[in-house]
Amino acid sequence: MASPILADLKRRRPTTYATYLAIARAVAADGFAPSLRQLAQAIGVTSPATAKYHMDILVDAGLIRRVPGAPRAIELLATEDPEPASPHHADIVTIPLPTSTSDGQGAVEVPLVGRIAAGAPIRPTNTSTTSSRCRAS
């Protein structure tokens, strides 16, 4: 059964309701929430700040909870089965992988799609409360 808050939200704030559904679909499909940019695209707005605004409304209404320290970790507190976004959204695409290899070590080649960031490694930063002394020059 749908939450009465969600029913009211659907009627009074359709974009915020669409935000809830987009989050619920992503969590159901991927196991985690979409990024703000993905969420903005899913609800048809251009700014990630607008998507965050609608997420804040959902938090204030008690429909979702953000997990502190984890940017895409969102817990859904209301219950409503998300409707599929489109017919192609429910399709599962599989890529057949070879079962035998030519090198004899069990390695397989997997095609990569997209860009991989390259450049100098990013050094970890110290987030502790300790400090270091540096010589002034």
C-alpha positions as semicolon CSV with decimal commas, in nm:
position;residue;x (nm);y (nm);z (nm)
1;M;0,000;0,000;0,000
2;A;0,130;0,345;-0,089
3;S;0,215;0,595;0,181
4;P;-0,047;0,873;0,224
5;I;0,242;1,121;0,216
6;L;0,345;0,987;-0,125
7;A;-0,014;1,011;-0,254
8;D;-0,030;1,376;-0,143
9;L;0,315;1,441;-0,289
10;K;0,208;1,293;-0,623
11;R;-0,085;1,533;-0,636
12;R;0,077;1,850;-0,499
13;R;0,447;1,822;-0,601
14;P;0,479;1,603;-0,909
15;T;0,851;1,676;-0,964
16;T;0,934;1,579;-0,607
17;Y;0,725;1,263;-0,651
18;A;0,914;1,189;-0,974
19;T;1,237;1,234;-0,775
20;Y;1,122;0,972;-0,525
21;L;1,030;0,730;-0,805
22;A;1,363;0,785;-0,982
23;I;1,552;0,707;-0,662
24;A;1,335;0,401;-0,593
25;R;1,388;0,271;-0,949
26;A;1,764;0,317;-0,928
27;V;1,786;0,147;-0,589
28;A;1,575;-0,143;-0,717
29;A;1,776;-0,178;-1,038
30;D;2,131;-0,096;-0,925
31;G;2,127;-0,136;-0,547
32;F;2,223;0,228;-0,490
33;A;2,084;0,573;-0,556
34;P;2,165;0,776;-0,867
35;S;2,408;1,067;-0,860
36;L;2,256;1,414;-0,848
37;R;2,338;1,462;-1,217
38;Q;2,168;1,131;-1,308
39;L;1,872;1,221;-1,087
40;A;1,836;1,562;-1,253
41;Q;1,833;1,397;-1,594
42;A;1,577;1,138;-1,479
43;I;1,332;1,402;-1,352
44;G;1,380;1,633;-1,650
45;V;1,564;1,925;-1,492
46;T;1,897;2,069;-1,600
47;S;2,055;2,149;-1,263
48;P;2,177;1,897;-1,005
49;A;2,097;2,165;-0,746
50;T;1,729;2,136;-0,839
51;A;1,747;1,758;-0,793
52;K;1,907;1,814;-0,450
53;Y;1,628;2,058;-0,363
54;H;1,367;1,789;-0,434
55;M;1,572;1,532;-0,238
56;D;1,578;1,772;0,058
57;I;1,198;1,790;0,044
58;L;1,185;1,408;0,054
59;V;1,420;1,404;0,354
60;D;1,212;1,668;0,536
61;A;0,894;1,469;0,463
62;G;1,053;1,156;0,611
63;L;1,034;0,960;0,286
64;I;1,409;0,905;0,244
65;R;1,714;0,919;0,467
66;R;2,066;0,998;0,353
67;V;2,347;0,798;0,508
68;P;2,610;1,044;0,637
69;G;2,950;1,014;0,474
70;A;2,826;0,813;0,177
71;P;2,713;1,038;-0,111
72;R;2,492;0,787;-0,297
73;A;2,363;0,590;0,000
74;I;1,994;0,666;0,045
75;E;1,746;0,465;0,245
76;L;1,384;0,464;0,126
77;L;1,152;0,500;0,425
78;A;0,817;0,501;0,241
79;T;0,686;0,201;0,052
80;E;0,567;0,223;-0,303
81;D;0,666;-0,003;-0,587
82;P;0,832;0,208;-0,855
83;E;0,673;0,191;-1,195
84;P;0,914;0,104;-1,477
85;A;1,048;0,422;-1,636
86;S;1,009;0,286;-1,987
87;P;0,985;-0,052;-2,159
88;H;1,360;-0,064;-2,225
89;H;1,441;0,015;-1,860
90;A;1,347;-0,336;-1,748
91;D;1,561;-0,512;-2,010
92;I;1,874;-0,688;-1,895
93;V;2,165;-0,687;-2,134
94;T;2,418;-0,968;-2,107
95;I;2,755;-0,988;-2,275
96;P;2,874;-1,342;-2,347
97;L;3,227;-1,399;-2,224
98;P;3,455;-1,668;-2,363
99;T;3,494;-1,972;-2,140
100;S;3,839;-2,065;-2,264
101;T;4,140;-1,846;-2,323
102;S;4,439;-1,859;-2,549
103;D;4,690;-1,774;-2,277
104;G;4,598;-2,075;-2,062
105;Q;4,590;-1,868;-1,740
106;G;4,216;-1,814;-1,724
107;A;4,224;-1,447;-1,822
108;V;3,942;-1,311;-2,036
109;E;3,916;-0,985;-2,225
110;V;3,623;-0,768;-2,123
111;P;3,524;-0,476;-2,345
112;L;3,531;-0,138;-2,173
113;V;3,286;0,129;-2,272
114;G;3,339;0,492;-2,180
115;R;3,630;0,704;-2,069
116;I;3,887;0,628;-1,807
117;A;4,045;0,925;-1,635
118;A;4,421;0,932;-1,669
119;G;4,687;1,155;-1,530
120;A;4,890;1,196;-1,216
121;P;4,776;0,987;-0,921
122;I;4,566;1,168;-0,663
123;R;4,742;1,157;-0,330
124;P;4,537;1,077;-0,021
125;T;4,471;1,365;0,212
126;N;4,509;1,355;0,587
127;T;4,170;1,412;0,746
128;S;4,278;1,344;1,104
129;T;4,286;1,611;1,369
130;T;4,664;1,598;1,397
131;S;4,883;1,861;1,239
132;S;5,230;1,867;1,085
133;R;5,505;2,125;1,122
134;C;5,659;2,277;0,811
135;R;5,959;2,502;0,784
136;A;5,875;2,851;0,674
137;S;6,083;2,972;0,382
